[in-house]
Amino acid sequence: MQDLSRLNAFVTVARTGSVSRAAETLHLSQPAISLKLKQLQEDLGLSLFDRHPHGLQLTADGQALLSSAESTLASARHFEQAASALHSTLRGTLRIGTIIDPEFIRLGSFLRHLLAQAPGIETSLQHGMSGCVLKALKQDELEIGFYLAPPGEGPGDSALDYRELALFEYYVLAPAGWSSRLAATDWASLAALPWIVTPPNSVHSRLLAHAMRGVEATLHRVAQVDQEVCMLDLVRAGVGLSLARDVLALAERQERGLYIVPDTRLPCALSVVWHRDKAEEPAVKAALEALSHVWPVQ
């Protein structure tokens, strides 16, 4: 019963009604087909066919076993197809650097598309500030990651490639009731006010440094935080100014009466970054393709 070719011969003869037609279908000789039928019947201890002038006809026992034989062959074909598919299945762990909040970078949708096309991949997510993600990429601790920088600036490393996914803006956000203190909104005047800042690895720090280029003033730093939720809480408490993503700033103005400083919008780009020499690796290609579904190229 371990030789499926005997079952295949039995089913083919039953379907065609003759050894000669079965031999033609299976590209075997008639003696080979006859031998397989003989061996199968001897193994089973049953007679499967009766001879008639126009060919072979199933016995009652043969008719009873035909359906099971067909199912067995179908299962064997399915097994072979499944085994073959495993050769092209992506496996392994894809290390992904994430930033800000999952909703903003569309993380859930990205992973859903990725795992739909590459179910054998396990994703390992490492969350941090975009500068930390960039550092981990350079140290080969990640395969791909999200990054924030002024539009067109990118990661600034020839070993890394990037794709800008979306453009947005950061606003300067001030506590409620500070409009009278913000009569002058040039960067030299703003720098003299108390600021809630972030570590150098944060995009807030890079954007502020970009805005302060050529300004003959030093930012008055009163607090440093590494999380947006803490930063916003300090602005609400009246501690000082801070940068905030446009969506967050508008929501804070609407819900809590915080003040958005006019004419101080700083453009920013959300990008995906990967190693240039790993662009053709299957897992990285699958991730970039999934991101193209979530963030269609404009």
N, C-alpha and C positions, 0 to 999 in steps of 0.2 A: 504493500500500500504506500510505501515511501516513494515509489517511482510514479510521479504525476504524468509522465508520458503515456503510461498504460491507461490511466483514466482519460487522457486526452484522446487516445485512439478509440476507446470505448464510446465516448460521447460523439466523436466525429463519425464513426461508423453508424451509430444510432441515428444521427441527423441525415446522413447521406444515403443510408440504406445499402451500402456496398463497400467492400474492402478496397476495390479499385478507386472509387471516387474519394474515399477517405485518404488513400495513399497520395492521390493527386493533390488534395487539399493540404495535407501535412508535409508534402514534398519528401515522402518516404517511399520505399519499395513496398509492393503488396506483401511479400513474405515478412517484412519487418512489422507491418500492421497485424498480420495474422499471428505472428509470434507474441506480440504484446497482448492481444486478446486472449490467447491461450494461457499466457502466464497469469493474467489478471483472474481468469476464471479458475485456474488451479489454486491461486492464493485464496480466493474467496470460497472455493468449494461449491461454486454455483455455475449453472449454465445461463449465459446472458443472451444468447442469440439462437434462433432456429433458422436453418437454411430453407430458402424457398426458391422457386425457379428464377425469380427476378432479383434475388439478392438475399440479404439477411433481415430478419425481423426480431425485435426484442421479445424475449420470453417474459412471463409475468414477473420473474425476479429481476430481469434487466430493466423492465419498465419501472419497478419499484425503486431501483437504485439510481435511475437516470437523473432525477432532480437533485439528489444529494451529490452526485458526481459533478454536475454542472455548478452547483454552489461551491464545491471544494475548489474547482478550477478558477472560479471567479475570485474566491478569497485568495488563492495563490497569486493571481495577477495583481490584485490589490496590494498584497504584501510586497511584491516586487516593485510596484510603482512607488509605494511609500519608502522603500529602502533606497530607490534611485533618487527620490526627491531630497533625501537627507544629504546627498552629496553636494547639492547646491544651496542648502539651508545655511543662512548666516548664523554663526554662533559666537559666543564670547561676551565680554563686557564692554560697553561703550561708556566711557567716563565723560560726563557732561557738566560743564560749569554753568551755574545759574545765578541770576542776579535779581535785585529788586523783588517784586512779588510775582508769583506764578501767573496770575491772571494777565498782568501787563505783558509778559513775554510769550503769552499763549502756550504755556508749558504743557498743559493737559492735552490740548489739541495736537501739539507737536508729537508728544509721546504716543498718542492714539494712532496717528498716521504711521509713525515709525514702526511700532510693534505690529500693526496690521500687515505691513509689507515684509517685516523681518521678525517673526515671532520668536525666533531662537535667540535673539539678542537680549541680554540683561543690561539694563541701564543703571549706572551708578551716578547719582546726582550730588554735586558738591556746591553748596551755596556760599556766596561771599560777595564782597565788593568787586566791581568789574576789574580793578587793578589787580586784585588777588587772583581772579580768574585768568587774567593775562599772564601773570607770573607762573601760575600752575601749568599753563599751556607751554610756556617757554621751557619749563623744567620737565616736560613730557609726563606730567601727572594727569593730564586730560587729553582727550582726543579732539574735543570740540567745546566751544563755550560761547556764552553771550557776553557782549561788551558794549560799553557806552563811551562815546567820545564826540567832540564837535564833528559835524558832517565833513566827510572827505579826509579826516585825519587818520582813521583806522588805528591799528595796533602799533604802527611805527616799527615793524620788524620784518625784514625781507624774508625770514624763514616762515612767516605766517601769512596766510591769505584771509580775506574777509569779504563779507557781503552785507551791505546795509539793508536792513529789513524795514525800518520805519524811521521817519523824521518827526520830531516833536520839539517842545520848548520847555525850558526851565524859567520860572518867574522868581523874582525876589519877593518873598512873603514877609510881611511885618505884622506885629501884634495889632489888635483892634485899637483904634484911637490914636494911632501913630501918624496919621496923615499930616498933622501940623508939624511933625519933626522931619517930614520928608518934602519940604518945599523945594529943595535942590536934590535932583536925582542923578547928577553926574557921579561917576564912580569914586572920584576923590571925596565928595561929600558923603556918599554912602559908606565909604571905608571908615569914616570917623565914628560911625554909629556902632553899637555892640552887635557882634555877629556870632551866630551858632555855626560852627564849621564842622567839617568831617575830616577823617584821616587822608593822607596823600593818595592812598589807593582808591579813593572814592571819586566818582565822576564829578561830584559837587566841587571837590578841591581843584580838579583839572579845569573845570569851567570857570571857576572864580579866578584862577591863575591866568587863564586866557583873557578874561575880561579886564584884569588889572595890569596887563602888559602896557607899558608906556605911561602908566598913571603914577604920579609922584606922591604916593601915599601908601601907608601900611594898614592892612585890615585890622580893625580892633576886635580881636578874638576874645570872647568871654566864656565860651564852652565848646568842647569838641565831643561829638557823638558819632556813633557808627551805625545807627538805625534811623530810618525815616520816621518811624512812629515816635521815637524819643525826641527827634528834632522838632516835629510838629507840636508835640506837647510843650516844649520849651517856648516856642513862638506864641502859642496860645497863652502861656503864663506871663508873657510880656518880657521875657529875658532878652530877646534881640531878633535880628533879621536872619533869614536863612533862604537858601534856594529850595524850590519845590517844583516837582513836575507839574506841567500845566493842568492836568486833570485834578491832581490833589489840591493845587492852589485854588482853582476855581471852586472846588467843593468846600474848602475851608472858608472861602469868602462867603459862599452861599449859606453854609450851615452855622458858622461860628463868627462871622463878621470880621475875619482877618483881612488885612489890607494888602492888595497887590500893588507894588511900586510900579508906576507907569514907565513905559519906554525902557525897560531893563530886561527884555526877554533874551535868553541865551539859547540858540539853536543846539540841538543834540541829535545824535543818530544812535539807534539801537542796531547793533551788528551781530553777526555770528562769525566766529573766528576759528580757524583750524590750521593745522600744519600743512604747508604747501606740498611737502613731499608725501603726505598721506592722503591727498585728495582722491586718489584712485582706489584706496582701500575700501572694500565692500561696505563695511559698517559706516564709514564716514560718508560715502556716496549715498547710502540709504538715508542717513540723517539729513543731508543737504536736500535730497529729493523730498523728504517729508516736510522740511521747512518751506520748500517752494509751494507746497499745498496750503500751508498755514499762512505764509507771507508771500503771496504771488508777486512775481517781479513786475514792477510798474513800468 
